[in-house]
Each structure stands twice: as C-alpha cells, then as structure tokens.
Amino acid sequence: MDTLKKLSRRRMSDRNNQLKLEQSYTFDFFNYAGIHRSVFLYTTPIVYIDDVVTNTDIQGLTGFVVYNVSYKGAEHNSNSVQCLVQLTDKRGNRVASSNDCAGLLEVVHAHFWWPFLMHDQPGYLYTLQASIIGPTGLTIDTYRQKVGIRTVSWTNTTVLINSKPIYMRGFGMHEDSDLRGKGWDAVLWVKNFNLIKWLGANAFRTSHYPYAEEIYQLADEFGIMIIDECPSVDTDIFTDSLLEKHKQSLTELIKRDKNHPSVVMWSIANEPRTQHKAADAYFGEVARHVRSMDLSRPVTIALAQGYTVDKAGQHLDVIMFNRYNGWYHNTGQLGNIAVNVFAEAAAWHLKYNKPVLMAEYGADTIAGLHLTPEYVWSEEYQVALMSEHFKAFDKLRKEGYFFGEFIWNFADFKTAQTITRVGGNKKGIFTRSRQPKASAHHLRRRYHQLAAADGKTAPPLDLGYYTSDSLPAKREEL
C-alpha cells in the first residue's frame, strides 16, 4: 500500500543542490517508521469464536458480568453448536457458568476491580473462558478473556468508579524510549508500571494514539486507569472524508479496547482547533458515534483553545484542558500560575457544567541543570512550576468539580529536530532512560499524600529523607 501520497512533504536541497522530499508534520513527537508492535499469525477451525463482549455491573456485594460470544463459520447451521461460558477467580475456582452464547453471570461476594491505592487489592481480574461445542460434544474453539468487575459513572461534577468519586493522579505518556524507540518492549513497560506505582499515580492518557495491547493488559493487572485516545492531533480541517476516517479510527479503538476495565474514558482528539465553527457539528457527530458503540464510559477531548472560543465542549461528558502557564505562556513567570489555572478550570466548569481535569501542564527540563533562583530549563524551575500548579489544584479540589491532574510528561521523548527541542521534548519527570529528575520525587510526595487523603492507604515511609528530630527549644519569657 502506497502511503507516501498521503504525507505532508517539504522540498529541501542537499549539499549538491539536489532536491529531495522530506516528511513534515505538526505533532510534537517523532514519527517512527516500521512495525512497532508484535505481529501474530494464527489459524482457526472452520467454526471459531469471532468476538467476546463483556460489560459489568454491581449491586451491593454482588457482581454481574453481561457477556456475548459471537462466532463464525456456522451461519448455515447455527443449531449445530452451543456455547459453554465459565468465569473463574484468580485461584482458578469457578464462580459462575452458563450454556448460553449471551447472558448474565452472577458473582456473589465478588472481588471488584479497583484503581491503585483505592483498595488493598487493586486490579482484581477474573477469567472468562468461552468455548463453542460441536454436535458431538467436542470443544471446537476456546477463548479466554480477563474481566474486571467495576462500574464507571459520572455526574456534572465528578467521575466515579464503583459509585465512589475518583481523583485521577497521572500524566500523559508516549510509546518511546532511547533503545527501542516506539517499539514494544515488555521489560521497559514493566519498568514503566513499577515507576507509576512508585509515584503513587493511578492513571495515564494514551497520548496521542492507541498503545500496544499488552500495555492495557498490564494496566488491568496493576489497577491503573487509562484515558484511551485516538490518533487525532491538531485537527484543523473538518471535512466529511476526515470525519469518516475519524469515526473509523474510533470504531477500531473501541472494538479492540472495549473489555479492558482499566479503560475508563474515551478521548476523541488532542488539541483540535475547536475555535472553528465547523468543529461544532464535526465533534458532535464524532461523540454520537462513540456513544452509539459504548455508553458505559464518558467521552472527552484534550482541549487547548480557550474556553471563550471553544465549540466542542457541549458534546463531551467531561472537560480536559491543556495549558502551559509559566512555559509557553508567560515564560519564566511563576507568580500568576496558580491564579490562572484556577480561573481557567472554573471558567470551563461554569461554561459547560461538567467535571474538569487538567490534562497537560509542565516545563522542559535538562536533567542535571541546577540554577538558583529558579530559571527555565533547570530542575529547580520544573519543581517550582509544579508547586504553583499544586496550589491551584488543591483549591480546585475543594470546589467539587475538579477530578484530576495530569502532568506532561511521564518521560522525555524524541521529537522532530527543531531549535525549540533540545534533543527532544524534555518535559518528562523521568529521563528517556527512566531515571528520575527532582520533579519525580516532588510529584511522588504529592501523589502519595493525595492518595492517603482520599483513601485508607498510608503514604510510604521513604517519601522524604531524614533530616533531624530536633525541635525548637521552648523559650521562657524573662
């Protein structure tokens, strides 16, 4: 398939004054070529399981799994096969079963799927085993699907997991590392998830595209929530042909990720130009398409245009916004960050009466660069900028409609070569090789303290190094 005709290109001259074409793009991450993910080739019997769909619900201590097993190859004689569906717990004990291809499984005293640090057993997963049985009683095909019993709901002020309000502590990420580039690397991602736990985070956004399937499986097991984003970045032309491609992309995303308990939200775009009049009808149609496929998760966009000109928010269930106070806006100025962040979040909620999350904020930082007073690009400036945002977030939490904070970014990542990128985007709290900057320790203290305040989990004992047990001596008045 020739994709070159679809690329944006620029004409360049080499040293011999020969013209050549080079790809150009507006998004701020490196556009790796090649195959990035695992490729699987497999065979199926003539009659085979084509899809398994699960949805879950909770009533009291009882969990319910609504399932549908679809198969192909027996269209002309569907009565010749039947289904056997079994649900087992972590120990392999069968807790529910059915002989129907679609139905409801009831689990008494169920273990629910909880996010990390909201429960002492986060990420609890059952295994649903679906089999189709032939007329002779032999098993023709079997598929196993992990199931987390949980609910997602939302109001005009918050998002809830299992009817409990959540506060999302996270970041944007990228599939990127210094050795593998964008390529799937199991060791790297186990490291990433252990760093996520070390930080006390409970969520991330798949900025700005769907990630490898294995990443969602890890998130299910670790109890890490995902805002699942489709590959729509900087969209500024809202044509009918693009709309169809956008909807098809989301169809593929939802079909693939629909069963993951970690996926709690669909993000249908990142920083589109929603100030344009055409964005209204365009994103209204995209949002309707998503809801036609899944009503169990809220729909959102990472918005970057100002709330005064935005024309997409009315179609969303929750509001996310990106803003770089102290970096792209008022560079080097820390004093007004807290006021500006609070004011903008309040304005988004006032305009749309929906829950609000800050999806991006941050500052590029060169690891090892230390300057005092705080100066841009230094580790001190990144920490100071974060603290100013924390002041706004704490005030917003008390307002009742602010439900999360995502710093940009989890780790440094590669970008196109520009004079504004020093070896790539350096906004990570970790380096590209996953070593912590001062900001990682700073964020860790905050996230664990937030988790302790919101739940029953005590913060780790190593949040800070020992300094002194001395107290000021009591002074007596003469």
C-alpha positions in Angstrom: 0.0 0.0 0.0 1.5 3.3 -1.1 1.0 5.8 1.8 3.6 8.4 0.5 1.0 10.3 -1.4 -0.9 11.0 1.8 2.0 12.5 3.6 2.8 16.2 4.1 6.1 16.9 2.5 8.6 19.7 2.1 11.2 20.3 -0.6 14.8 20.5 0.6 18.2 20.9 -1.1 21.2 18.8 -0.1 24.8 19.8 -0.4 24.9 19.1 -4.1 21.9 21.3 -4.6 19.7 18.3 -5.4 16.1 18.5 -4.5 14.6 15.8 -2.2 11.4 15.4 -0.3 11.1 15.1 3.4 8.1 14.3 5.5 6.8 17.1 7.8 4.1 17.1 10.5 2.7 19.3 13.2 2.5 16.9 16.1 5.3 17.1 18.8 6.6 13.5 18.8 8.8 11.6 16.5 7.1 9.8 13.7 8.8 6.4 13.8 8.6 4.2 10.7 8.3 0.4 10.5 6.3 -2.1 12.5 6.2 -1.1 16.2 4.1 -3.9 17.7 4.0 -7.6 17.9 2.6 -9.4 14.9 0.6 -12.6 15.4 -0.3 -15.2 12.8 -2.8 -17.8 13.9 -5.2 -20.4 12.5 -8.8 -21.0 13.4 -11.1 -24.0 13.0 -13.8 -23.7 10.4 -16.2 -22.7 13.2 -14.5 -20.2 15.5 -15.1 -17.6 18.1 -15.0 -14.2 16.5 -15.6 -11.8 19.4 -16.4 -11.7 23.1 -18.0 -8.7 24.6 -18.3 -8.2 28.4 -20.0 -5.5 30.5 -20.1 -5.5 34.2 -22.4 -4.1 37.0 -22.5 -4.1 40.7 -25.4 -4.4 43.2 -24.2 -4.4 46.8 -21.6 -7.1 47.2 -22.8 -9.0 44.1 -21.1 -8.5 40.7 -22.7 -9.2 37.3 -21.0 -9.9 34.0 -23.1 -9.4 30.9 -21.5 -11.3 28.0 -22.0 -12.0 24.4 -20.0 -14.6 22.4 -20.2 -14.4 18.7 -18.8 -17.0 16.3 -18.4 -17.5 12.6 -18.4 -20.5 10.3 -21.7 -22.0 11.3 -24.0 -19.5 9.6 -26.0 -22.1 7.7 -26.4 -24.4 10.7 -26.2 -22.4 13.9 -28.0 -25.1 15.8 -25.1 -27.4 15.4 -23.0 -25.6 18.0 -23.6 -24.4 21.6 -21.6 -22.3 24.0 -20.0 -23.0 27.4 -19.0 -20.0 29.3 -17.2 -20.2 32.7 -16.0 -17.5 35.0 -13.1 -18.3 37.3 -11.4 -16.3 40.0 -7.6 -15.7 40.5 -7.2 -19.1 42.1 -8.9 -20.9 39.2 -12.1 -21.6 41.1 -15.3 -21.5 39.0 -17.6 -18.9 40.4 -20.3 -18.8 37.6 -21.1 -20.6 34.3 -23.7 -20.7 31.5 -24.5 -22.7 28.4 -25.8 -19.7 26.5 -23.8 -17.7 24.0 -25.2 -14.5 25.5 -26.3 -14.0 29.1 -25.7 -12.8 32.6 -23.3 -14.3 35.1 -23.8 -13.5 38.8 -20.9 -13.5 41.2 -21.9 -13.5 44.9 -19.4 -11.7 47.2 -17.4 -10.6 44.2 -14.0 -9.0 44.2 -14.3 -5.7 42.4 -11.8 -4.1 40.2 -10.3 -1.0 41.9 -7.7 1.5 40.9 -4.3 1.5 42.6 -4.3 2.9 46.1 -8.2 2.9 46.3 -8.2 -0.7 47.7 -5.8 -3.2 49.2 -6.4 -5.5 46.2 -6.3 -3.2 43.2 -6.7 -4.6 39.7 -8.6 -7.8 40.6 -9.3 -9.8 37.5 -11.5 -12.8 36.8 -11.0 -15.0 33.7 -14.0 -15.6 31.4 -13.5 -18.8 29.3 -15.8 -19.0 26.3 -16.0 -22.3 24.3 -18.1 -23.4 21.4 -19.1 -27.1 21.5 -19.8 -29.1 18.4 -22.7 -31.6 17.8 -20.5 -34.5 19.0 -19.8 -32.7 22.3 -16.2 -31.9 21.5 -14.8 -28.4 22.1 -14.2 -26.7 18.8 -12.7 -23.4 19.9 -11.9 -21.6 23.2 -11.1 -18.0 24.1 -10.1 -16.6 27.5 -10.8 -13.0 28.4 -9.8 -11.2 31.6 -12.7 -9.5 33.3 -12.6 -6.8 35.9 -16.0 -6.2 37.7 -16.4 -2.5 38.0 -18.7 0.4 37.1 -17.9 3.8 35.7 -20.4 6.6 36.1 -20.3 10.4 36.1 -22.2 13.5 37.1 -21.8 17.2 36.3 -19.1 17.4 39.0 -17.2 14.1 39.1 -16.4 10.6 37.7 -17.0 7.6 39.9 -15.6 4.0 40.0 -17.9 1.6 41.7 -20.0 4.5 42.8 -17.0 6.2 44.6 -15.7 9.5 43.3 -12.1 9.3 42.0 -9.3 11.8 41.8 -7.1 11.0 38.9 -3.4 11.4 39.6 -1.4 10.9 36.4 0.3 12.1 33.3 0.5 12.0 29.6 2.9 9.4 28.1 4.4 8.2 24.8 5.5 4.9 23.4 9.1 6.0 23.3 12.5 5.0 24.8 16.1 5.6 23.9 16.8 1.9 22.9 13.5 0.7 21.3 12.1 4.0 20.0 8.4 3.4 19.6 8.8 -0.4 19.5 7.0 -2.6 22.0 9.3 -3.6 24.8 7.9 -5.8 27.6 10.8 -5.1 30.0 10.5 -1.4 29.5 6.8 -1.3 30.2 7.0 -3.4 33.3 9.6 -0.9 34.4 7.1 1.9 33.5 4.3 0.4 35.5 6.5 -0.1 38.5 7.5 3.6 38.3 3.8 4.5 38.1 3.2 2.6 41.3 6.3 4.2 42.9 4.9 7.6 42.1 1.6 6.8 43.6 -0.2 7.6 40.3 -3.4 5.9 39.3 -3.9 6.9 35.7 -2.4 8.0 32.4 -3.6 9.1 28.9 -2.5 7.2 25.8 -1.3 10.5 24.2 -1.8 10.7 21.3 -2.8 7.3 19.8 -3.8 3.8 21.0 -1.0 2.0 22.6 0.1 -1.6 22.3 -2.5 -4.1 23.5 -0.1 -5.5 26.1 0.0 -2.1 27.8 -3.7 -2.2 28.5 -3.3 -5.8 29.9 -0.7 -4.5 32.3 -2.9 -1.6 33.3 -5.7 -4.0 34.0 -3.5 -6.0 36.3 -1.8 -3.0 38.1 -5.1 -1.2 38.6 -4.1 1.8 36.6 -6.8 3.8 34.8 -6.5 4.8 31.2 -7.9 7.6 29.2 -7.8 6.0 25.8 -7.1 8.4 23.0 -7.5 8.0 19.2 -4.8 9.3 16.8 -6.4 12.8 16.1 -3.8 15.5 16.8 -4.1 19.3 15.9 -7.1 18.7 13.7 -7.9 22.0 11.9 -9.8 20.9 8.7 -13.2 19.4 9.3 -14.1 17.6 6.1 -16.6 14.8 5.5 -13.8 12.5 4.4 -11.8 13.2 7.5 -14.9 12.7 9.6 -15.4 9.2 8.2 -11.7 8.3 8.9 -12.1 9.7 12.4 -15.1 7.6 13.1 -13.5 4.5 11.7 -10.4 5.0 13.9 -12.6 5.2 16.9 -14.6 2.1 15.8 -11.3 0.2 15.7 -10.2 1.6 19.0 -13.4 0.7 20.8 -13.7 -2.8 19.3 -10.2 -3.5 20.5 -10.2 -2.0 24.0 -13.9 -2.3 25.0 -13.3 -5.1 27.5 -10.5 -3.5 29.5 -11.5 -2.5 33.0 -8.6 0.0 33.0 -10.1 2.0 30.2 -12.4 4.4 31.9 -12.7 7.2 29.3 -12.6 7.7 25.5 -10.6 10.7 24.3 -11.6 11.6 20.8 -8.9 14.2 20.0 -5.9 16.1 21.3 -5.8 19.9 20.9 -8.1 20.2 17.9 -8.8 23.7 16.6 -12.2 23.9 18.2 -12.5 27.6 17.8 -13.6 27.0 14.2 -17.4 26.9 13.5 -17.1 23.6 11.7 -15.8 21.9 14.9 -19.2 22.1 16.4 -21.0 19.7 14.1 -17.9 17.7 13.5 -17.2 16.7 17.1 -20.9 16.4 17.7 -21.0 13.6 15.1 -17.8 12.0 16.5 -19.2 12.0 20.0 -22.5 10.5 18.8 -20.6 7.8 17.0 -18.7 6.8 20.2 -21.9 6.7 22.2 -23.5 4.5 19.6 -20.9 1.9 20.4 -20.4 2.4 24.1 -22.5 4.2 26.7 -20.6 2.9 29.7 -17.7 5.4 29.5 -17.5 9.2 29.3 -16.4 11.0 26.1 -13.8 13.7 26.3 -11.2 15.8 24.3 -7.9 17.3 25.4 -8.9 20.9 24.7 -6.3 23.6 24.0 -8.3 26.5 22.6 -9.6 29.0 25.1 -13.0 28.4 26.8 -14.3 31.6 25.3 -14.0 30.4 21.7 -14.4 26.6 22.1 -17.2 25.0 20.2 -16.8 21.3 21.1 -17.2 21.1 24.9 -21.0 20.9 24.8 -20.7 17.5 23.1 -18.5 16.0 25.8 -19.2 14.3 29.1 -16.1 15.7 30.9 -13.7 18.5 30.1 -10.0 18.1 29.8 -7.8 21.1 29.0 -4.1 21.6 28.3 -2.3 24.8 29.3 1.4 25.6 29.8 1.4 28.5 32.2 5.0 29.6 33.0 6.3 27.9 29.9 4.7 28.7 26.6 2.5 31.4 28.3 4.4 33.9 30.5 7.7 32.0 30.2 9.7 32.1 33.4 6.9 33.8 35.4 5.8 31.7 38.3 3.7 34.3 40.2 0.4 34.1 38.3 0.3 30.4 37.6 -2.0 29.4 40.5 -4.4 32.2 39.8 -4.6 31.5 36.1 -5.0 27.7 36.4 -7.8 28.1 39.0 -9.6 30.8 36.9 -9.5 28.7 33.7 -10.7 25.5 35.3 -13.5 27.4 37.0 -14.5 29.0 33.6 -14.6 25.7 31.8 -17.0 24.3 34.5 -19.1 27.4 34.5 -19.5 27.3 30.7 -20.3 23.6 30.4 -21.3 22.5 33.9 -19.2 19.3 33.6 -16.3 17.8 35.6 -12.9 19.2 34.8 -9.4 17.7 34.6 -6.1 19.4 33.7 -4.6 17.0 31.1 -1.3 18.8 30.4 1.0 21.3 32.2 4.7 21.3 32.6 8.1 22.7 31.6 11.1 21.3 29.6 13.9 20.4 32.0 17.5 19.3 31.3 18.4 16.7 33.8 21.3 17.9 35.9 20.9 21.6 35.2 20.6 23.4 38.5 20.1 27.1 38.8 19.1 29.4 41.6 17.0 31.5 41.5 14.8 29.1 39.5 15.4 29.6 35.8 13.8 28.0 32.8 15.2 24.5 31.8 16.5 23.9 35.3 15.3 21.2 37.6 14.5 23.8 40.2 12.2 25.6 37.8 10.3 22.5 36.9 9.7 21.8 40.6 8.7 25.3 41.3 6.3 25.4 38.4 4.7 22.2 39.6 4.2 23.6 43.1 2.4 26.6 41.7 0.0 24.3 39.9 -0.5 22.2 43.0 -1.7 25.3 44.8 -4.4 25.7 42.2 -5.3 22.0 42.2 -5.8 21.9 45.9 -8.1 24.9 45.8 -10.0 23.4 42.9 -10.4 20.1 44.7 -12.4 22.0 47.4 -14.7 23.4 44.7 -16.1 19.9 44.0 -15.9 19.7 40.2 -12.2 19.2 39.6 -11.3 15.5 39.4 -7.7 15.1 38.2 -4.3 16.4 37.3 -2.0 15.0 34.6 1.5 16.4 34.3 3.2 16.4 30.9 5.1 14.1 30.6 6.0 10.8 32.2 9.4 10.7 30.5 11.4 12.7 28.0 10.7 11.6 24.4 12.1 12.1 20.9 10.6 14.7 18.5 11.4 16.1 15.1 14.6 18.3 15.0 13.7 21.9 15.9 15.5 24.7 17.6 12.9 24.6 20.4 13.6 21.0 21.3 17.0 20.2 22.9 17.4 16.5 21.9 13.7 16.0 22.1 10.9 17.0 24.4 12.3 17.3 27.9 9.1 17.8 29.9 9.4 14.3 31.5 9.7 13.8 35.2 11.9 10.9 34.1 14.7 11.0 31.5 14.3 9.0 28.4 16.2 6.2 30.1 13.7 6.3 33.0 16.0 8.0 35.6 14.2 10.4 38.0 14.6 14.2 37.9 14.0 16.2 41.0 10.4 16.6 39.8 9.7 12.8 40.0 10.4 12.9 43.8 8.4 16.0 44.1 5.4 14.5 42.3 5.8 11.3 44.2 5.3 13.1 47.5 2.2 14.8 46.3 0.5 11.8 44.7 1.0 9.6 47.7 -0.2 12.3 50.0 -3.3 12.8 47.9 -3.9 9.0 47.8 -3.6 8.9 51.6 -6.0 11.8 52.0 -8.6 10.2 49.6 -8.4 6.7 51.0 -7.2 4.3 53.6 -3.6 3.9 52.3 -0.8 5.3 54.3 2.0 7.0 52.3 5.3 5.2 52.0 7.8 5.8 54.8 10.6 6.8 52.3 8.8 9.9 50.9 11.5 12.1 52.3 15.0 11.6 53.7 15.6 12.0 57.4 16.8 15.5 58.5 16.5 16.0 62.2 14.5 15.1 65.2 15.3 18.4 66.9 12.6 20.8 67.8 13.0 24.5 68.7 13.8 24.9 72.3 11.0 26.4 74.4 11.7 30.0 75.2 10.8 31.3 78.6 9.8 34.9 79.0 12.1 36.9 81.4 
